[in-house]
């Protein structure tokens, strides 16, 4: 039986931390997972029990995780494979834990920054709905009219109780519809190399995605090169560890180049998203025989850049939400001013404005 509920960010952090602590204390992977299944957080026990059972049956860790692909994100699966192959699973788990902590922090900051404008938006929508309801019941004098009439506050023909309900349905229905369309489009286009390459060229977003992928690539390749695995396998694992098809789609070309006797630097030149500065650093390090050390430095550098870009992107996204809400509120205020305030003044003055 496969568990279909995706682990939350907090659960992924706890999974990485618990497993890392157990492995660092000298426990075998099988015993570490069984310990988590028996005494770990309740939310992690079911999946840990499944993985522990598969490990006991002779499955590798990456194969046991693959059977729970609905539970773990693709990045976790990719880097866990690197950790098992390289024999540095605790270090990989530490990197994953750090990554999910950053994501959790940014998510909390984003929610904190949009909470107030979203509250204002909901309050404004409710106030407008009440205004539609009230003005749909009351009647005010209008110039040249045979009798008093009901005012349409936003000029869309929404009056009274039914108009208020329709307004709420239109506003919140539109938000839900746009959200579902975005979610569906994201699922449809995700993990497509062409789409990811396009995103790498988008200002602000592209730089963040590139730095994140570069951090993963450097960490994975360093860990793989420190083992006795072949360079062919190491580079393939490292490209897959980026969890970005814009990078991993070049794995076959890189492997073919290596088989022709080309150096690592020459082979990596076919990976178009790799920056020239990175390739230059790799070329010097490869020539000096210090490639793992150089990759360690590059990973720290790209990790810092990624965090900075993500922070800017997070702030920019919250500003967009605020501007969208502000634009909606200004539009509604303007329409209410024209359709209610001015007409009431005209009615009170007999049309002499």
C-alpha positions in Angstrom: 0.0 0.0 0.0 1.3 3.4 -1.0 0.8 6.5 1.2 -0.6 9.3 -1.0 -0.4 12.3 1.3 2.5 14.5 0.5 4.7 15.4 3.5 4.6 19.0 4.5 7.7 21.2 4.7 7.8 20.8 8.4 7.6 17.0 8.1 10.4 16.9 5.5 12.6 19.0 7.8 11.9 16.6 10.7 12.4 13.5 8.5 15.8 14.8 7.4 16.9 15.8 10.9 15.8 12.6 12.6 17.4 10.4 10.0 20.6 12.4 10.0 20.9 12.3 13.7 20.4 8.6 13.8 22.9 7.9 11.0 25.5 10.2 12.6 25.2 8.3 15.9 26.3 5.1 14.2 23.0 3.4 13.4 22.5 1.6 10.2 20.1 3.0 7.7 17.6 0.2 8.3 17.8 0.7 12.1 17.5 4.4 11.8 14.3 4.2 9.7 12.9 1.6 12.0 13.6 3.9 15.0 11.7 6.7 13.3 8.8 4.3 12.5 8.6 3.3 16.2 9.4 6.5 18.1 9.5 9.3 15.6 6.8 12.0 15.1 3.4 10.4 14.5 3.1 12.1 11.1 6.3 10.3 9.9 5.7 6.9 11.3 3.5 5.4 8.5 5.9 6.3 5.7 9.0 5.3 7.8 7.3 1.9 8.5 6.8 1.4 4.7 10.4 2.4 3.9 11.8 0.3 6.8 9.8 -2.7 5.5 11.2 -2.3 2.0 14.8 -1.9 3.3 14.3 -5.1 5.4 13.2 -6.9 2.2 16.5 -6.0 0.5 15.4 -2.9 -1.4 17.9 0.0 -1.7 17.0 3.3 0.0 16.4 5.1 -3.3 14.2 2.3 -4.6 12.2 2.3 -1.3 11.8 6.0 -1.5 10.7 5.7 -5.2 7.8 3.5 -4.1 6.6 6.5 -2.0 7.0 9.1 -4.7 3.6 10.5 -3.9 4.9 11.3 -0.4 8.3 12.9 -1.2 9.0 15.7 -3.6 11.2 14.9 -6.7 14.1 17.0 -5.3 14.3 14.8 -2.1 14.3 11.6 -4.2 17.0 12.9 -6.5 19.4 14.0 -3.7 18.7 11.0 -1.6 19.9 8.9 -4.5 23.1 10.9 -4.6 23.5 10.5 -0.8 23.2 6.7 -1.0 25.4 6.3 -4.1 28.1 8.6 -2.6 27.9 7.2 0.9 27.3 10.7 2.3 23.7 10.4 3.1 23.9 12.4 6.4 25.5 15.3 4.6 22.9 15.2 1.8 20.2 15.1 4.5 21.7 18.2 6.1 21.6 20.1 2.8 18.0 19.0 2.2 17.1 20.1 5.8 18.7 23.5 5.2 16.9 23.9 1.9 13.4 23.1 3.3 14.1 25.4 6.3 14.7 28.3 3.9 11.5 27.4 1.9 9.6 27.3 5.2 11.0 30.7 6.3 10.2 32.3 3.0 6.7 30.9 3.0 6.0 32.2 6.5 7.4 35.7 5.5 5.2 35.8 2.4 2.1 34.8 4.3 3.0 37.4 7.0 3.4 40.2 4.4 0.1 39.5 2.6 -2.1 38.8 5.6 -3.0 42.5 6.2 -3.7 43.4 2.5 -5.7 40.2 2.1 -7.7 41.0 5.3 -8.4 44.5 3.9 -9.5 42.9 0.6 -12.0 40.6 2.2 -13.3 43.4 4.4 -13.7 45.7 1.4 -15.6 42.9 -0.6 -17.9 42.4 2.4 -18.6 46.1 2.8 -19.4 46.4 -0.9 -21.7 43.4 -0.7 -23.5 45.0 2.3 -23.8 48.3 0.3 -25.3 46.5 -2.6 -27.8 44.8 -0.3 -28.7 48.1 1.5 -29.0 50.3 -1.6 -31.0 47.5 -3.3 -33.6 47.9 -0.5 -33.6 51.6 0.0 -34.7 54.1 -2.7 -33.3 57.6 -3.3 -34.6 60.5 -5.3 -33.0 61.0 -8.7 -33.3 64.1 -11.0 -36.1 63.9 -13.6 -37.4 60.7 -12.2 -41.1 60.1 -11.6 -40.3 58.3 -8.4 -37.4 57.3 -6.2 -35.2 54.4 -7.5 -32.6 52.0 -6.2 -28.9 52.8 -6.8 -26.5 50.4 -8.4 -23.3 51.1 -6.4 -20.8 49.5 -8.8 -22.7 49.9 -12.0 -23.1 46.2 -12.8 -26.8 45.8 -12.3 -26.4 44.1 -8.9 -29.1 45.1 -6.5 -30.5 43.8 -3.2 -29.8 40.4 -1.6 -29.5 38.5 -4.8 -27.1 41.2 -6.2 -24.9 40.9 -3.0 -24.7 37.2 -3.3 -23.9 37.4 -7.0 -21.1 39.9 -6.3 -19.6 37.6 -3.7 -19.8 34.7 -6.1 -18.2 36.7 -8.9 -15.3 38.0 -6.8 -14.4 34.8 -4.9 -15.3 32.6 -7.8 -12.9 34.5 -10.0 -10.1 34.1 -7.5 -10.8 30.4 -7.1 -11.0 29.9 -10.9 -7.7 31.7 -11.5 -6.0 29.8 -8.8 -7.2 26.4 -10.2 -6.2 27.4 -13.7 -2.7 28.4 -12.5 -2.4 25.1 -10.5 -3.5 23.1 -13.6 -1.2 24.9 -15.9 1.7 24.4 -13.5 1.1 20.7 -13.3 0.7 20.4 -17.0 3.9 22.3 -17.8 6.1 21.3 -14.9 9.3 19.3 -15.5 9.3 20.2 -19.2 12.8 21.2 -20.4 11.5 23.8 -22.8 9.5 25.5 -20.1 12.3 25.4 -17.6 14.7 26.9 -20.1 12.3 29.7 -20.8 11.9 30.4 -17.1 15.7 30.7 -16.7 15.5 33.7 -19.1 12.7 35.4 -17.1 14.1 38.4 -15.1 14.3 37.7 -11.3 12.7 34.3 -11.5 15.4 32.9 -13.9 18.3 33.9 -11.7 16.7 32.3 -8.6 16.1 29.1 -10.4 19.6 29.0 -11.9 21.3 29.6 -8.6 19.2 26.9 -6.8 20.0 24.4 -9.5 23.7 25.3 -9.5 23.8 24.8 -5.7 22.4 21.3 -6.0 24.6 20.5 -8.9 27.8 21.6 -7.1 26.9 19.7 -3.9 25.9 16.5 -5.7 29.0 16.5 -8.0 31.3 17.1 -5.1 29.9 14.3 -3.1 30.0 11.9 -6.1 33.6 12.9 -7.1 34.8 12.1 -3.5 33.7 8.4 -4.1 35.0 5.7 -6.4 32.1 6.1 -8.8 32.9 6.7 -12.4 32.8 10.3 -13.7 30.1 9.2 -16.2 27.8 8.2 -13.4 28.8 11.1 -11.2 27.9 13.8 -13.7 24.6 12.1 -14.6 23.6 11.9 -10.9 24.7 15.5 -10.4 22.6 16.8 -13.3 19.6 14.8 -12.1 20.1 16.2 -8.6 19.3 19.7 -9.9 15.7 18.6 -10.2 15.5 21.0 -13.2 14.9 19.5 -16.7 16.7 22.5 -18.2 19.9 21.0 -16.7 19.2 17.2 -16.5 18.1 17.0 -20.1 21.8 17.4 -21.1 22.8 14.3 -19.3 23.1 12.1 -22.4 25.1 14.8 -24.3 27.5 15.1 -21.4 27.9 11.4 -21.2 28.6 11.1 -24.9 31.2 13.8 -24.7 33.0 12.1 -21.8 33.0 8.8 -23.7 34.8 10.6 -26.6 37.7 11.3 -24.1 36.8 15.0 -23.4 37.5 16.5 -20.0 34.8 17.3 -17.5 35.0 21.0 -18.4 34.7 20.3 -22.1 31.8 18.0 -21.5 30.0 20.4 -19.3 30.1 23.1 -22.0 27.2 21.4 -23.7 25.0 22.3 -20.7 23.8 25.7 -21.9 22.5 27.0 -18.5 25.9 26.6 -16.8 27.5 30.1 -16.4 30.8 30.8 -18.1 32.3 31.8 -14.7 31.4 28.4 -13.3 33.0 26.6 -16.3 36.1 28.7 -15.9 36.4 27.8 -12.2 35.9 24.1 -13.0 38.6 24.2 -15.8 41.2 25.6 -13.4 40.2 23.3 -10.6 40.3 20.2 -12.9 43.7 21.2 -14.2 45.0 21.5 -10.6 43.3 18.4 -9.3 41.2 20.3 -6.8 37.8 20.0 -8.3 35.9 18.8 -5.2 37.3 21.7 -3.1 36.3 24.2 -5.9 32.8 22.7 -6.0 32.4 23.1 -2.3 33.3 26.8 -2.6 31.0 27.2 -5.6 28.1 25.5 -3.8 28.4 28.0 -0.8 28.5 30.9 -3.2 25.5 29.9 -5.3 23.6 29.0 -2.1 24.1 32.5 -0.8 23.0 34.0 -4.2 20.0 31.8 -4.3 18.9 32.9 -0.8 19.2 36.5 -1.7 17.3 36.1 -5.0 14.5 34.1 -3.3 14.2 36.8 -0.6 13.8 39.5 -3.3 11.4 37.3 -5.3 9.4 36.7 -2.1 9.1 40.4 -1.4 8.3 41.2 -5.1 5.5 38.6 -5.0 4.0 40.1 -1.9 4.1 43.5 -3.5 2.2 42.2 -6.5 -0.5 40.8 -4.3 -0.8 44.1 -2.5 -0.9 46.2 -5.7 -3.6 43.9 -7.2 -5.7 44.3 -4.1 -5.1 48.1 -4.0 -6.1 48.4 -7.7 -9.3 46.5 -7.0 -10.2 48.7 -4.0 -9.5 51.9 -5.9 -11.7 50.8 -8.8 -14.5 49.9 -6.5 -14.3 53.2 -4.6 -14.3 55.1 -7.9 -17.4 53.3 -9.2 -19.2 53.7 -5.9 -18.3 57.5 -5.9 -19.8 57.9 -9.4 -22.8 55.6 -9.1 -23.9 56.5 -5.5 -22.4 59.7 -4.2 -22.7 61.8 -7.3 -26.2 60.6 -8.0 -27.4 61.2 -4.5 -26.0 64.8 -4.7 -27.8 65.3 -8.0 -31.0 63.9 -6.5 -30.7 66.2 -3.5 -30.0 69.3 -5.7 -32.6 68.5 -8.3 -30.1 67.8 -11.0 -28.4 71.2 -10.7 -24.7 70.3 -10.4 
